[in-house]
Amino acid sequence: MLDSMHLSREQSAPAATATFEQTAAALRAGCDGATCAAVCRRLNGAVDAKIEALKQAGAGVACAPGCDYCCHLRVDVFPHEVTALLHYLRTRAAPAEAASIEQKIRANAARIDSLTAQQHRTAGIACAFLSAGLCGAHDVRPSSCAAYHSLSRARCEHAFNNPADIGTPRNARPALLELQAFNAAQIEATSAARKAAGLTGEQVELHQALRALLDGDATEEGAGVTVSVRRQPKP
């Protein structure tokens, strides 16, 4: 297994280096919505191409359109990914769709405020961009979403229907070692690139961060989303 992991990391290195160099260069130049969206599309394209190549080689990746179990999990994102999603809302979503998504963002964020991270992981909250089993902003989806995959739809369905099993051996999600290594390298490269561009390399919760941008509690241009957690008072 260690040899396989070493091999996978070596195969991932050139792609991760390219992600680091291109992401750092783009974010140094500016963190406007269009730039952030382009950064997201590039990483998603790299991950999608890797998945497709592995499928062509016989890998049994179970993920497919309409399978949305993972769209009910907690998602931590980089600030520029939040900016890209807001840019999508402002430039590509129809007015009615954008209004509906924004309403869901605020409702989700308010609910998440009262939860711990662990409680959120088992709460089954549908992503605000999820519609009819599909991601409404798929090409600019966060790297955490692009990187998530499974070799068993049945295991994902079990986790969805049995949230108490999340984080236990009963909910072990079978994944492809090579793809895990590739995707982890992409995310690590993105974090390093942000730091090289003078930005934080940390991730934040998706809906809370989106609300911060919508409410003007963070600046979109700086992609420096700071989340103010609004916890509900205890009765």
C-alpha positions as CSV (number, residue, x, y, z in Angstrom):
1,M,0.0,0.0,0.0
2,L,2.8,2.4,0.9
3,D,4.4,1.8,-2.5
4,S,1.1,2.5,-4.2
5,M,0.7,5.7,-2.3
6,H,4.2,6.8,-3.2
7,L,3.6,6.1,-6.8
8,S,0.3,8.0,-6.7
9,R,1.9,11.0,-5.2
10,E,4.7,11.0,-7.8
11,Q,2.1,10.9,-10.5
12,S,0.2,13.7,-8.9
13,A,3.2,16.0,-8.5
14,P,3.3,17.6,-12.0
15,A,-0.5,18.4,-11.9
16,A,-0.1,19.8,-8.4
17,T,2.8,21.9,-9.4
18,A,0.8,23.4,-12.3
19,T,-2.1,24.1,-10.0
20,F,0.2,25.9,-7.5
21,E,1.8,28.0,-10.2
22,Q,-1.3,29.0,-12.0
23,T,-3.4,29.6,-8.9
24,A,-0.8,31.7,-7.2
25,A,-0.2,33.8,-10.3
26,A,-4.0,34.3,-10.8
27,L,-4.7,35.3,-7.2
28,R,-1.7,37.6,-7.0
29,A,-3.1,39.5,-10.0
30,G,-6.5,39.9,-8.4
31,C,-9.3,38.1,-6.5
32,D,-12.3,39.4,-8.4
33,G,-15.2,37.1,-9.1
34,A,-14.2,36.2,-12.7
35,T,-10.6,35.3,-11.7
36,C,-11.8,33.2,-8.8
37,A,-14.3,31.4,-11.0
38,A,-11.5,30.7,-13.6
39,V,-9.3,29.2,-10.8
40,C,-12.1,26.9,-9.7
41,R,-12.9,25.8,-13.3
42,R,-9.3,25.0,-13.9
43,L,-9.0,22.8,-10.8
44,N,-12.3,21.1,-11.4
45,G,-11.2,20.4,-15.0
46,A,-8.0,18.7,-13.7
47,V,-9.9,16.5,-11.2
48,D,-12.7,15.6,-13.8
49,A,-10.1,14.7,-16.3
50,K,-8.3,12.5,-13.8
51,I,-11.5,10.7,-12.9
52,E,-12.4,10.2,-16.5
53,A,-9.0,8.7,-17.3
54,L,-9.3,6.3,-14.3
55,K,-12.8,5.3,-15.4
56,Q,-11.5,4.6,-18.9
57,A,-8.9,2.4,-17.3
58,G,-11.6,0.4,-15.5
59,A,-11.9,2.2,-12.1
60,G,-15.3,1.7,-10.6
61,V,-16.0,5.3,-9.5
62,A,-19.7,5.2,-8.6
63,C,-20.3,9.0,-8.8
64,A,-22.8,10.0,-11.4
65,P,-25.3,12.8,-12.1
66,G,-28.4,12.5,-9.9
67,C,-26.4,10.9,-7.0
68,D,-26.5,13.7,-4.5
69,Y,-25.8,12.0,-1.1
70,C,-22.6,13.9,-0.7
71,C,-24.4,17.2,-1.3
72,H,-25.8,16.9,2.2
73,L,-22.4,16.9,3.9
74,R,-20.5,19.7,5.6
75,V,-18.3,21.4,3.0
76,D,-15.3,23.5,4.0
77,V,-14.0,25.8,1.2
78,F,-11.3,28.3,0.3
79,P,-12.4,31.9,0.3
80,H,-11.8,32.3,-3.4
81,E,-14.2,29.4,-4.0
82,V,-16.9,31.4,-2.1
83,T,-16.2,34.4,-4.3
84,A,-16.6,32.2,-7.4
85,L,-20.0,30.9,-6.2
86,L,-21.2,34.5,-5.5
87,H,-20.0,35.5,-9.0
88,Y,-22.0,32.7,-10.4
89,L,-25.1,33.9,-8.6
90,R,-24.6,37.4,-9.9
91,T,-23.7,36.7,-13.5
92,R,-25.1,33.3,-14.5
93,A,-28.1,32.4,-12.4
94,A,-31.6,33.6,-13.5
95,P,-33.0,36.1,-11.0
96,A,-35.6,33.8,-9.6
97,E,-33.0,31.0,-9.2
98,A,-30.5,33.3,-7.6
99,A,-33.1,34.6,-5.1
100,S,-34.0,31.0,-4.2
101,I,-30.4,30.0,-3.7
102,E,-29.7,33.1,-1.6
103,Q,-32.7,32.3,0.6
104,K,-31.4,28.7,1.1
105,I,-27.9,30.0,1.9
106,R,-29.2,32.2,4.7
107,A,-31.5,29.5,6.0
108,N,-28.7,26.9,6.0
109,A,-26.2,29.3,7.6
110,A,-28.6,30.2,10.4
111,R,-29.2,26.5,11.1
112,I,-25.4,25.8,11.0
113,D,-24.8,28.6,13.5
114,S,-26.4,26.5,16.2
115,L,-24.5,23.4,15.4
116,T,-21.0,22.1,16.2
117,A,-18.9,21.0,13.2
118,Q,-19.6,17.4,14.2
119,Q,-23.3,17.9,14.5
120,H,-23.3,19.6,11.1
121,R,-21.6,16.6,9.5
122,T,-24.5,14.4,10.6
123,A,-27.4,16.9,10.1
124,G,-28.0,16.1,6.4
125,I,-28.4,19.7,5.3
126,A,-28.8,20.0,1.6
127,C,-26.4,22.4,-0.2
128,A,-28.1,25.6,-1.2
129,F,-26.9,25.0,-4.8
130,L,-28.5,21.5,-5.0
131,S,-31.5,21.3,-7.3
132,A,-33.3,18.2,-8.5
133,G,-30.3,16.0,-7.6
134,L,-27.8,18.2,-9.5
135,C,-25.3,20.9,-8.5
136,G,-26.5,24.3,-9.9
137,A,-22.9,25.6,-10.0
138,H,-21.1,22.5,-11.0
139,D,-18.3,24.0,-13.0
140,V,-17.3,26.4,-10.2
141,R,-18.0,23.9,-7.3
142,P,-15.5,24.0,-4.4
143,S,-12.5,21.7,-4.5
144,S,-13.8,19.7,-1.6
145,C,-16.8,18.8,-3.7
146,A,-14.8,18.0,-6.8
147,A,-12.4,15.8,-4.8
148,Y,-15.0,13.8,-3.0
149,H,-15.7,10.4,-4.6
150,S,-16.9,6.9,-3.8
151,L,-16.6,3.4,-5.2
152,S,-20.0,2.4,-3.7
153,R,-23.2,4.3,-4.1
154,A,-24.8,1.9,-1.6
155,R,-22.3,3.0,1.1
156,C,-23.1,6.6,0.4
157,E,-26.8,5.9,0.6
158,H,-26.3,4.0,3.9
159,A,-24.4,7.0,5.3
160,F,-27.2,9.4,4.2
161,N,-29.9,7.2,5.8
162,N,-27.9,6.4,8.9
163,P,-26.2,9.6,9.9
164,A,-25.3,8.1,13.3
165,D,-22.8,5.9,11.5
166,I,-20.8,8.8,10.0
167,G,-17.3,8.6,11.2
168,T,-17.5,4.9,12.2
169,P,-16.4,1.7,10.4
170,R,-20.0,1.1,9.4
171,N,-19.7,4.1,7.2
172,A,-16.3,3.5,5.7
173,R,-16.4,5.0,2.2
174,P,-14.5,2.9,-0.4
175,A,-12.3,5.3,-2.4
176,L,-9.6,4.9,-5.1
177,L,-6.1,5.4,-3.6
178,E,-4.7,7.0,-6.7
179,L,-7.5,9.5,-7.0
180,Q,-7.4,10.3,-3.3
181,A,-3.7,11.1,-3.6
182,F,-4.2,13.2,-6.8
183,N,-7.1,15.2,-5.2
184,A,-5.3,15.7,-1.9
185,A,-2.3,17.1,-3.8
186,Q,-4.5,19.5,-5.7
187,I,-6.1,20.9,-2.5
188,E,-2.7,21.1,-0.8
189,A,-1.3,23.0,-3.8
190,T,-4.3,25.4,-3.7
191,S,-3.7,26.1,-0.1
192,A,0.0,26.7,-0.7
193,A,-0.7,28.9,-3.7
194,R,-3.1,31.1,-1.7
195,K,-0.4,31.6,1.0
196,A,2.1,32.4,-1.8
197,A,-0.3,35.1,-3.0
198,G,-0.5,36.6,0.5
199,L,-3.9,35.1,1.3
200,T,-5.0,32.7,4.0
201,G,-4.6,29.0,3.2
202,E,-7.4,28.0,5.6
203,Q,-10.8,26.8,4.7
204,V,-14.2,28.0,6.0
205,E,-17.7,26.6,6.1
206,L,-19.5,27.1,2.8
207,H,-22.9,28.6,3.8
208,Q,-21.6,30.8,6.6
209,A,-18.9,32.2,4.3
210,L,-21.4,32.9,1.5
211,R,-23.7,34.7,4.0
212,A,-20.7,36.8,5.1
213,L,-20.2,38.0,1.5
214,L,-23.9,38.5,0.9
215,D,-24.2,40.6,4.1
216,G,-21.0,42.6,3.3
217,D,-19.2,41.2,6.3
218,A,-16.3,40.3,4.0
219,T,-14.8,41.7,0.9
220,E,-15.3,39.8,-2.3
221,E,-12.3,41.5,-4.0
222,G,-9.9,40.4,-1.4
223,A,-11.3,36.9,-1.3
224,G,-10.5,37.1,2.4
225,V,-13.8,35.8,3.8
226,T,-14.0,36.1,7.5
227,V,-17.0,34.2,9.0
228,S,-18.8,35.7,12.0
229,V,-20.6,32.7,13.5
230,R,-24.0,33.7,14.9
231,R,-24.8,31.2,17.5
232,Q,-28.4,31.0,18.7
233,P,-28.8,31.9,22.4
234,K,-29.6,28.9,24.7
235,P,-33.1,28.8,26.0
